[in-house]
Amino acid sequence: MKKRKLTPFGLRVKNRLADLNMSQKDLAEKLGTSGAYLSMILYGVRSGNMYIEDIKQILDIDY
């Protein structure tokens, strides 16, 4: 089975979550989505277009 890799955006989000001592689950709750769906966005399985701007705003990143 092929191991998935984070997209560049996903990697940036993960690093920022670590900086803020925030979990992926915390971010998903703030977005109003599931942790599984957020994971799919970070790994490029789903585009997550409706969440990208909110993710950038919550984490204060400008990817």
N, CA, C and O atoms as a CHARMM CRD file, in Angstrom:
* protein
*
  252
    1    1 MET  N      0.83400  -1.18200   0.00000 PROA 1      0.00000
    2    1 MET  CA     0.00000   0.00000   0.00000 PROA 1      0.00000
    3    1 MET  C      0.88000   1.24800   0.00000 PROA 1      0.00000
    4    1 MET  O      1.83500   1.33900   0.77200 PROA 1      0.00000
    5    2 LYS  N      0.56200   2.19100  -0.85200 PROA 2      0.00000
    6    2 LYS  CA     1.35500   3.40000  -0.98800 PROA 2      0.00000
    7    2 LYS  C      1.07200   4.36600   0.16500 PROA 2      0.00000
    8    2 LYS  O     -0.08100   4.65400   0.48200 PROA 2      0.00000
    9    3 LYS  N      2.13100   4.85100   0.77300 PROA 3      0.00000
   10    3 LYS  CA     1.98100   5.80700   1.86400 PROA 3      0.00000
   11    3 LYS  C      1.74900   7.19600   1.28200 PROA 3      0.00000
   12    3 LYS  O      2.48800   7.64600   0.40600 PROA 3      0.00000
   13    4 ARG  N      0.72900   7.85900   1.77400 PROA 4      0.00000
   14    4 ARG  CA     0.42300   9.20600   1.30700 PROA 4      0.00000
   15    4 ARG  C      1.40900  10.21100   1.89200 PROA 4      0.00000
   16    4 ARG  O      1.96200  10.00600   2.97300 PROA 4      0.00000
   17    5 LYS  N      1.61500  11.28700   1.16700 PROA 5      0.00000
   18    5 LYS  CA     2.48200  12.35500   1.63600 PROA 5      0.00000
   19    5 LYS  C      1.67800  13.63500   1.73400 PROA 5      0.00000
   20    5 LYS  O      0.76800  13.87800   0.94100 PROA 5      0.00000
   21    6 LEU  N      2.02400  14.44700   2.71100 PROA 6      0.00000
   22    6 LEU  CA     1.38700  15.74400   2.85700 PROA 6      0.00000
   23    6 LEU  C      1.69600  16.61200   1.64400 PROA 6      0.00000
   24    6 LEU  O      2.78800  16.54200   1.08100 PROA 6      0.00000
   25    7 THR  N      0.73700  17.41800   1.25200 PROA 7      0.00000
   26    7 THR  CA     0.98700  18.41700   0.21600 PROA 7      0.00000
   27    7 THR  C      1.84900  19.51300   0.84300 PROA 7      0.00000
   28    7 THR  O      1.96900  19.56300   2.06700 PROA 7      0.00000
   29    8 PRO  N      2.44600  20.38300   0.04200 PROA 8      0.00000
   30    8 PRO  CA     3.19400  21.50500   0.63400 PROA 8      0.00000
   31    8 PRO  C      2.31800  22.34800   1.57700 PROA 8      0.00000
   32    8 PRO  O      2.77800  22.79400   2.62900 PROA 8      0.00000
   33    9 PHE  N      1.06300  22.55800   1.18900 PROA 9      0.00000
   34    9 PHE  CA     0.13300  23.28800   2.06200 PROA 9      0.00000
   35    9 PHE  C     -0.10400  22.48900   3.34300 PROA 9      0.00000
   36    9 PHE  O     -0.10300  23.05800   4.43500 PROA 9      0.00000
   37   10 GLY  N     -0.30500  21.19100   3.21900 PROA 10     0.00000
   38   10 GLY  CA    -0.52700  20.34000   4.38000 PROA 10     0.00000
   39   10 GLY  C      0.64800  20.36700   5.33700 PROA 10     0.00000
   40   10 GLY  O      0.46300  20.39900   6.55400 PROA 10     0.00000
   41   11 LEU  N      1.84700  20.35600   4.80000 PROA 11     0.00000
   42   11 LEU  CA     3.05200  20.42400   5.62200 PROA 11     0.00000
   43   11 LEU  C      3.12000  21.76100   6.36400 PROA 11     0.00000
   44   11 LEU  O      3.47400  21.80600   7.54200 PROA 11     0.00000
   45   12 ARG  N      2.78300  22.83500   5.67300 PROA 12     0.00000
   46   12 ARG  CA     2.78300  24.16700   6.29100 PROA 12     0.00000
   47   12 ARG  C      1.76300  24.22100   7.43200 PROA 12     0.00000
   48   12 ARG  O      2.04000  24.77000   8.49800 PROA 12     0.00000
   49   13 VAL  N      0.58300  23.64700   7.19300 PROA 13     0.00000
   50   13 VAL  CA    -0.46100  23.62400   8.21800 PROA 13     0.00000
   51   13 VAL  C     -0.00100  22.82000   9.42900 PROA 13     0.00000
   52   13 VAL  O     -0.15200  23.26900  10.56500 PROA 13     0.00000
   53   14 LYS  N      0.55700  21.64100   9.19600 PROA 14     0.00000
   54   14 LYS  CA     1.02600  20.79100  10.30300 PROA 14     0.00000
   55   14 LYS  C      2.09400  21.50900  11.13600 PROA 14     0.00000
   56   14 LYS  O      2.06300  21.46100  12.36500 PROA 14     0.00000
   57   15 ASN  N      3.03000  22.16900  10.46500 PROA 15     0.00000
   58   15 ASN  CA     4.08200  22.89600  11.18400 PROA 15     0.00000
   59   15 ASN  C      3.49900  24.03700  12.01000 PROA 15     0.00000
   60   15 ASN  O      3.92000  24.27500  13.14200 PROA 15     0.00000
   61   16 ARG  N      2.53000  24.73500  11.43500 PROA 16     0.00000
   62   16 ARG  CA     1.90600  25.85600  12.13800 PROA 16     0.00000
   63   16 ARG  C      1.07600  25.35800  13.33300 PROA 16     0.00000
   64   16 ARG  O      1.05400  25.99400  14.38700 PROA 16     0.00000
   65   17 LEU  N      0.40800  24.23700  13.16100 PROA 17     0.00000
   66   17 LEU  CA    -0.33600  23.65000  14.27300 PROA 17     0.00000
   67   17 LEU  C      0.61000  23.34700  15.43600 PROA 17     0.00000
   68   17 LEU  O      0.28000  23.59500  16.59600 PROA 17     0.00000
   69   18 ALA  N      1.77600  22.81400  15.11700 PROA 18     0.00000
   70   18 ALA  CA     2.77200  22.51100  16.14900 PROA 18     0.00000
   71   18 ALA  C      3.23900  23.79900  16.83200 PROA 18     0.00000
   72   18 ALA  O      3.38600  23.84000  18.05300 PROA 18     0.00000
   73   19 ASP  N      3.47000  24.85000  16.03900 PROA 19     0.00000
   74   19 ASP  CA     3.88800  26.13900  16.60500 PROA 19     0.00000
   75   19 ASP  C      2.85700  26.67300  17.59100 PROA 19     0.00000
   76   19 ASP  O      3.20900  27.25500  18.61600 PROA 19     0.00000
   77   20 LEU  N      1.59000  26.47200  17.27500 PROA 20     0.00000
   78   20 LEU  CA     0.49700  27.00100  18.09300 PROA 20     0.00000
   79   20 LEU  C      0.04600  26.02600  19.17400 PROA 20     0.00000
   80   20 LEU  O     -0.87300  26.32000  19.93800 PROA 20     0.00000
   81   21 ASN  N      0.69400  24.86600  19.23800 PROA 21     0.00000
   82   21 ASN  CA     0.30400  23.81600  20.17600 PROA 21     0.00000
   83   21 ASN  C     -1.18200  23.48400  20.02600 PROA 21     0.00000
   84   21 ASN  O     -1.90900  23.34700  21.00900 PROA 21     0.00000
   85   22 MET  N     -1.60900  23.36100  18.77100 PROA 22     0.00000
   86   22 MET  CA    -3.00200  23.07500  18.43600 PROA 22     0.00000
   87   22 MET  C     -3.04600  21.73800  17.71200 PROA 22     0.00000
   88   22 MET  O     -2.14400  21.41900  16.93700 PROA 22     0.00000
   89   23 SER  N     -4.07100  20.96900  17.95500 PROA 23     0.00000
   90   23 SER  CA    -4.18800  19.68300  17.26800 PROA 23     0.00000
   91   23 SER  C     -4.96700  19.83700  15.96900 PROA 23     0.00000
   92   23 SER  O     -5.66800  20.82600  15.75400 PROA 23     0.00000
   93   24 GLN  N     -4.82800  18.85300  15.12600 PROA 24     0.00000
   94   24 GLN  CA    -5.57900  18.83800  13.87200 PROA 24     0.00000
   95   24 GLN  C     -7.08100  18.76300  14.18300 PROA 24     0.00000
   96   24 GLN  O     -7.90600  19.33500  13.47000 PROA 24     0.00000
   97   25 LYS  N     -7.40800  18.06100  15.23900 PROA 25     0.00000
   98   25 LYS  CA    -8.81300  17.95900  15.65000 PROA 25     0.00000
   99   25 LYS  C     -9.34400  19.32800  16.07600 PROA 25     0.00000
  100   25 LYS  O    -10.47600  19.68500  15.74900 PROA 25     0.00000
  101   26 ASP  N     -8.53000  20.09400  16.80600 PROA 26     0.00000
  102   26 ASP  CA    -8.93600  21.45000  17.21300 PROA 26     0.00000
  103   26 ASP  C     -9.24300  22.31100  15.98700 PROA 26     0.00000
  104   26 ASP  O    -10.24600  23.02200  15.94800 PROA 26     0.00000
  105   27 LEU  N     -8.36900  22.23400  14.99700 PROA 27     0.00000
  106   27 LEU  CA    -8.56600  23.00700  13.77600 PROA 27     0.00000
  107   27 LEU  C     -9.83600  22.56600  13.06100 PROA 27     0.00000
  108   27 LEU  O    -10.61700  23.40200  12.60700 PROA 27     0.00000
  109   28 ALA  N    -10.04300  21.27500  12.96200 PROA 28     0.00000
  110   28 ALA  CA   -11.24800  20.75300  12.29500 PROA 28     0.00000
  111   28 ALA  C    -12.50700  21.26100  12.98700 PROA 28     0.00000
  112   28 ALA  O    -13.47800  21.62400  12.32300 PROA 28     0.00000
  113   29 GLU  N    -12.49800  21.28800  14.31600 PROA 29     0.00000
  114   29 GLU  CA   -13.65900  21.77600  15.06600 PROA 29     0.00000
  115   29 GLU  C    -13.90300  23.25200  14.78800 PROA 29     0.00000
  116   29 GLU  O    -15.05000  23.67000  14.63400 PROA 29     0.00000
  117   30 LYS  N    -12.83600  24.04800  14.72100 PROA 30     0.00000
  118   30 LYS  CA   -12.98800  25.46700  14.41400 PROA 30     0.00000
  119   30 LYS  C    -13.53500  25.68000  13.00500 PROA 30     0.00000
  120   30 LYS  O    -14.26300  26.64000  12.75000 PROA 30     0.00000
  121   31 LEU  N    -13.17900  24.78000  12.09900 PROA 31     0.00000
  122   31 LEU  CA   -13.65200  24.87400  10.71900 PROA 31     0.00000
  123   31 LEU  C    -15.07600  24.34700  10.55900 PROA 31     0.00000
  124   31 LEU  O    -15.75900  24.67000   9.58800 PROA 31     0.00000
  125   32 GLY  N    -15.51400  23.53800  11.51300 PROA 32     0.00000
  126   32 GLY  CA   -16.83600  22.93000  11.41500 PROA 32     0.00000
  127   32 GLY  C    -16.85200  21.71900  10.49700 PROA 32     0.00000
  128   32 GLY  O    -17.86000  21.43200   9.85200 PROA 32     0.00000
  129   33 THR  N    -15.74000  21.01500  10.44400 PROA 33     0.00000
  130   33 THR  CA   -15.64200  19.80300   9.62300 PROA 33     0.00000
  131   33 THR  C    -15.03700  18.68700  10.47700 PROA 33     0.00000
  132   33 THR  O    -14.68100  18.89800  11.63600 PROA 33     0.00000
  133   34 SER  N    -14.93100  17.52000   9.89100 PROA 34     0.00000
  134   34 SER  CA   -14.36300  16.38700  10.62800 PROA 34     0.00000
  135   34 SER  C    -12.84000  16.36800  10.49900 PROA 34     0.00000
  136   34 SER  O    -12.26400  16.92700   9.56600 PROA 34     0.00000
  137   35 GLY  N    -12.22400  15.71300  11.45400 PROA 35     0.00000
  138   35 GLY  CA   -10.77800  15.54100  11.39000 PROA 35     0.00000
  139   35 GLY  C    -10.36600  14.73800  10.17400 PROA 35     0.00000
  140   35 GLY  O     -9.31700  14.98900   9.58000 PROA 35     0.00000
  141   36 ALA  N    -11.19300  13.76900   9.80400 PROA 36     0.00000
  142   36 ALA  CA   -10.90000  12.93700   8.63000 PROA 36     0.00000
  143   36 ALA  C    -10.91500  13.77100   7.35400 PROA 36     0.00000
  144   36 ALA  O    -10.05500  13.60100   6.49000 PROA 36     0.00000
  145   37 TYR  N    -11.88600  14.67000   7.23300 PROA 37     0.00000
  146   37 TYR  CA   -11.96000  15.50100   6.02800 PROA 37     0.00000
  147   37 TYR  C    -10.78100  16.47000   5.97900 PROA 37     0.00000
  148   37 TYR  O    -10.19400  16.68400   4.91900 PROA 37     0.00000
  149   38 LEU  N    -10.43800  17.05000   7.11800 PROA 38     0.00000
  150   38 LEU  CA    -9.27700  17.93500   7.16100 PROA 38     0.00000
  151   38 LEU  C     -8.02000  17.18000   6.74800 PROA 38     0.00000
  152   38 LEU  O     -7.18700  17.71600   6.01800 PROA 38     0.00000
  153   39 SER  N     -7.87800  15.95900   7.20100 PROA 39     0.00000
  154   39 SER  CA    -6.72600  15.14200   6.81700 PROA 39     0.00000
  155   39 SER  C     -6.69700  14.92700   5.30600 PROA 39     0.00000
  156   39 SER  O     -5.63400  14.98700   4.68800 PROA 39     0.00000
  157   40 MET  N     -7.85200  14.67900   4.72000 PROA 40     0.00000
  158   40 MET  CA    -7.90500  14.49300   3.26300 PROA 40     0.00000
  159   40 MET  C     -7.46600  15.75300   2.53300 PROA 40     0.00000
  160   40 MET  O     -6.83800  15.66900   1.47700 PROA 40     0.00000
  161   41 ILE  N     -7.78900  16.92200   3.08300 PROA 41     0.00000
  162   41 ILE  CA    -7.34300  18.18200   2.48000 PROA 41     0.00000
  163   41 ILE  C     -5.82100  18.28500   2.56400 PROA 41     0.00000
  164   41 ILE  O     -5.16200  18.63200   1.58400 PROA 41     0.00000
  165   42 LEU  N     -5.27100  17.98300   3.73500 PROA 42     0.00000
  166   42 LEU  CA    -3.82800  18.13500   3.95000 PROA 42     0.00000
  167   42 LEU  C     -3.00800  17.15500   3.11800 PROA 42     0.00000
  168   42 LEU  O     -1.85900  17.43600   2.77500 PROA 42     0.00000
  169   43 TYR  N     -3.59700  16.00800   2.79600 PROA 43     0.00000
  170   43 TYR  CA    -2.90100  15.01900   1.98000 PROA 43     0.00000
  171   43 TYR  C     -3.26100  15.11100   0.49600 PROA 43     0.00000
  172   43 TYR  O     -2.77300  14.31500  -0.30600 PROA 43     0.00000
  173   44 GLY  N     -4.09700  16.06100   0.12900 PROA 44     0.00000
  174   44 GLY  CA    -4.41000  16.28300  -1.27500 PROA 44     0.00000
  175   44 GLY  C     -5.44300  15.34900  -1.85800 PROA 44     0.00000
  176   44 GLY  O     -5.61300  15.30200  -3.07700 PROA 44     0.00000
  177   45 VAL  N     -6.14300  14.59900  -1.01200 PROA 45     0.00000
  178   45 VAL  CA    -7.19700  13.70500  -1.49500 PROA 45     0.00000
  179   45 VAL  C     -8.42300  14.52900  -1.88900 PROA 45     0.00000
  180   45 VAL  O     -9.10600  14.21700  -2.86400 PROA 45     0.00000
  181   46 ARG  N     -8.68900  15.57200  -1.12700 PROA 46     0.00000
  182   46 ARG  CA    -9.78000  16.51300  -1.40400 PROA 46     0.00000
  183   46 ARG  C     -9.17800  17.90300  -1.56200 PROA 46     0.00000
  184   46 ARG  O     -8.16500  18.22200  -0.94000 PROA 46     0.00000
  185   47 SER  N     -9.80800  18.73100  -2.39900 PROA 47     0.00000
  186   47 SER  CA    -9.28800  20.08300  -2.61100 PROA 47     0.00000
  187   47 SER  C     -9.53600  20.97300  -1.40800 PROA 47     0.00000
  188   47 SER  O     -8.69100  21.79900  -1.06200 PROA 47     0.00000
  189   48 GLY  N    -10.68600  20.81300  -0.76700 PROA 48     0.00000
  190   48 GLY  CA   -11.00100  21.62500   0.40800 PROA 48     0.00000
  191   48 GLY  C    -11.12000  23.09900   0.12100 PROA 48     0.00000
  192   48 GLY  O    -10.89100  23.92900   1.00100 PROA 48     0.00000
  193   49 ASN  N    -11.48100  23.43800  -1.11900 PROA 49     0.00000
  194   49 ASN  CA   -11.53300  24.84800  -1.52200 PROA 49     0.00000
  195   49 ASN  C    -12.33600  25.73000  -0.57300 PROA 49     0.00000
  196   49 ASN  O    -11.97300  26.88300  -0.34000 PROA 49     0.00000
  197   50 MET  N    -13.42000  25.19700  -0.02600 PROA 50     0.00000
  198   50 MET  CA   -14.25000  26.03200   0.84600 PROA 50     0.00000
  199   50 MET  C    -13.62600  26.25000   2.22100 PROA 50     0.00000
  200   50 MET  O    -14.11300  27.08100   2.98700 PROA 50     0.00000
  201   51 TYR  N    -12.55900  25.52300   2.55100 PROA 51     0.00000
  202   51 TYR  CA   -11.92100  25.65000   3.85900 PROA 51     0.00000
  203   51 TYR  C    -10.54500  26.30500   3.82500 PROA 51     0.00000
  204   51 TYR  O    -10.04800  26.74100   4.86400 PROA 51     0.00000
  205   52 ILE  N     -9.93400  26.38200   2.67900 PROA 52     0.00000
  206   52 ILE  CA    -8.54000  26.85800   2.58300 PROA 52     0.00000
  207   52 ILE  C     -8.36700  28.25400   3.18400 PROA 52     0.00000
  208   52 ILE  O     -7.46300  28.47100   3.99000 PROA 52     0.00000
  209   53 GLU  N     -9.21800  29.19100   2.80100 PROA 53     0.00000
  210   53 GLU  CA    -9.08600  30.56000   3.31800 PROA 53     0.00000
  211   53 GLU  C     -9.29400  30.60500   4.82700 PROA 53     0.00000
  212   53 GLU  O     -8.59600  31.34000   5.52700 PROA 53     0.00000
  213   54 ASP  N    -10.24300  29.83000   5.33200 PROA 54     0.00000
  214   54 ASP  CA   -10.48100  29.78400   6.77800 PROA 54     0.00000
  215   54 ASP  C     -9.28100  29.18400   7.51000 PROA 54     0.00000
  216   54 ASP  O     -8.90200  29.66000   8.58100 PROA 54     0.00000
  217   55 ILE  N     -8.69100  28.15200   6.93900 PROA 55     0.00000
  218   55 ILE  CA    -7.50300  27.54300   7.54300 PROA 55     0.00000
  219   55 ILE  C     -6.38300  28.57700   7.62600 PROA 55     0.00000
  220   55 ILE  O     -5.73700  28.72100   8.66300 PROA 55     0.00000
  221   56 LYS  N     -6.16200  29.28700   6.53800 PROA 56     0.00000
  222   56 LYS  CA    -5.10000  30.29400   6.51100 PROA 56     0.00000
  223   56 LYS  C     -5.36400  31.40300   7.52600 PROA 56     0.00000
  224   56 LYS  O     -4.43500  31.89300   8.16900 PROA 56     0.00000
  225   57 GLN  N     -6.62600  31.79700   7.67000 PROA 57     0.00000
  226   57 GLN  CA    -6.96600  32.85200   8.62500 PROA 57     0.00000
  227   57 GLN  C     -6.79800  32.36800  10.06300 PROA 57     0.00000
  228   57 GLN  O     -6.20500  33.06900  10.88200 PROA 57     0.00000
  229   58 ILE  N     -7.30600  31.18900  10.37600 PROA 58     0.00000
  230   58 ILE  CA    -7.20800  30.66000  11.74100 PROA 58     0.00000
  231   58 ILE  C     -5.75500  30.48900  12.16500 PROA 58     0.00000
  232   58 ILE  O     -5.38600  30.80200  13.29700 PROA 58     0.00000
  233   59 LEU  N     -4.93600  29.98700  11.24400 PROA 59     0.00000
  234   59 LEU  CA    -3.52500  29.71200  11.57200 PROA 59     0.00000
  235   59 LEU  C     -2.60300  30.88900  11.29500 PROA 59     0.00000
  236   59 LEU  O     -1.40800  30.83400  11.58700 PROA 59     0.00000
  237   60 ASP  N     -3.16900  31.96800  10.72300 PROA 60     0.00000
  238   60 ASP  CA    -2.38600  33.15800  10.38900 PROA 60     0.00000
  239   60 ASP  C     -1.19200  32.81400   9.49500 PROA 60     0.00000
  240   60 ASP  O     -0.04600  33.16300   9.77800 PROA 60     0.00000
  241   61 ILE  N     -1.51400  32.11500   8.40400 PROA 61     0.00000
  242   61 ILE  CA    -0.49100  31.79600   7.40400 PROA 61     0.00000
  243   61 ILE  C     -0.90600  32.38800   6.06900 PROA 61     0.00000
  244   61 ILE  O     -2.09100  32.61200   5.82300 PROA 61     0.00000
  245   62 ASP  N      0.05400  32.63700   5.22200 PROA 62     0.00000
  246   62 ASP  CA    -0.23200  33.17500   3.88200 PROA 62     0.00000
  247   62 ASP  C      0.44400  32.31800   2.83800 PROA 62     0.00000
  248   62 ASP  O      1.34800  32.76500   2.13100 PROA 62     0.00000
  249   63 TYR  N     -0.00400  31.09100   2.75200 PROA 63     0.00000
  250   63 TYR  CA     0.60600  30.13700   1.84300 PROA 63     0.00000
  251   63 TYR  C      0.29100  30.48300   0.42000 PROA 63     0.00000
  252   63 TYR  O      0.72400  29.78400  -0.49600 PROA 63     0.00000
